[in-house]
């Protein structure tokens, strides 16, 4: 059964800078403790990542996944290309909105795990992913890459 969550937070930087940091997927291991290794397999015509392979580990569960990124003017989304060792499906998105503080960011994540896990563990993993996406990304941008 898919599990979804979202979080909203503010970053003291313009949307262009936030988008630049999100598109810099090779830097994910610098601000996301779940990402062990990241490799861009292909790029869009504008140089932004298209297909990206990632080695991740959350709560002691390791996985390798290939995701496809799509970029809009104020949003980034991704989908799992094919089921991974631990996931049937995954989708995520960042939506950026200019604000008086810089940029308001909304992060959504949906994961459908292959292996049955107790609900409280799934929720804990989801909470960790959402917190990493907010606190880690915010710190990475505001304190400089």
N, C-alpha and C positions, 0 to 999 in steps of 0.2 A: 504494500500500500504506500503510495507516495506521501511524503511529508513535506509541507511547505512552511516557509517562514519569511518574514521581512523585517527590516529595520530602517529607520530614517535617522540621519545625522547631518550635522553641518561641518563643512570644511572651510577654513579661513584661506581660501584661494579661489581664483576665478574658475569657471567650468572648464576652460581650455586646459588649464594646468591639471585639474582632476582627471580629465579625459586622457591626457598624456600619460599620467601615472598608471591609470587602469590599462591602457594599451601597451605599457611596458611590461608585458607578461614575464619576460626573463627576470625581472626584479621581484616577482611574487615571493620567492623564498626569503627575501630580505624583510618582508613585512607580514607574511603569513606563515605561522609555525606549522601549518598542515602541509604546505608545499615543500617537498624535499628537492625536487628537480623539475625543471621546465625546459622544453625544447620546442621551438617554433618549427613546424613541418612545412608550412606554406604561408604565403602572405597575400593580402589583397593588393590590388594595383597601387593603392596609396601608401603601401609599405606597412600597414597595420597587420597584426597577426590574423590569419584565417584559421588554419588547423594547428592545434597546439597539443603536444603530448605532455602529460604531467604525472609525476610520481608523488602520491600524497599519503599521509598517515594521520588519522584522526582517532584518538582514544585507543591507540594500539592496533588499529585496523589499517593495514596498508593496501593500496590499490594503485593501479596505473590506468590512466584514462586518456582518451583522445577527444577533444572538444572542438567544435566549430564556432568561431566568433563572428558576430555581425555587428556592424557599427552604424549608428545613425548620428544625426547632428547633436542630440543631447542624451543618447543612450547607447549602451553596450549590452549585448545579450550573447548567450552561448547555450549550446546543446551538446550532450554527449553524442558522439558520432555513431557509436555502436556500444552495446552493453560491455561493461568492464568486468573484472573479476568479482567486484563487490556490488555493482550497481546495474539495475535494469535501465535506468534513465536518470538524467540530470538536466535541469535547465536553470539558468540564472540570468539576472539582469541588474544593471545599474542605470538609474534614470537621474539625470543631473538637471537642476533648476537653479538659475541665478538667484541669489538672495542678498539681503542687506549684509549678512555675515560673510558672504563669498559664494558658496555653493551649497544648496540643500541636496543631499544624496539619498535616494531610496534604493535599497538593495533587496532583491527577492531571490530566493533559492528554493528549488524543489528537487528532492532526491527520492528515488525509488530503489530501495536496497533489494538485492537478491537474497541475502541471508536473513532469516527471521531473527530479530533482536527485540529484547524487551522495550516497551514503549518509552520508559524513562531513559534508557541509554540512547535511543534515537533522538529524543528531545534534547538531551544533554549535548550530543554531537552537533545537532542543529544550532543550539544556542552558541556553542563554541565557534562554529563557522560564521554566524552572524556577527558575533563580537569581534572576531578577527577581521572580518570585512569592514567593520566600522572603525574600531580603535586602531588596528594596524595600518589601514590605508590612510586614515586621518593623520596619524603620527608620521608616516612615511612622507606625506605631502607637506605638512606644516613644518616639519623639522628638516626638510630637504632630503633629496635622494642621495 
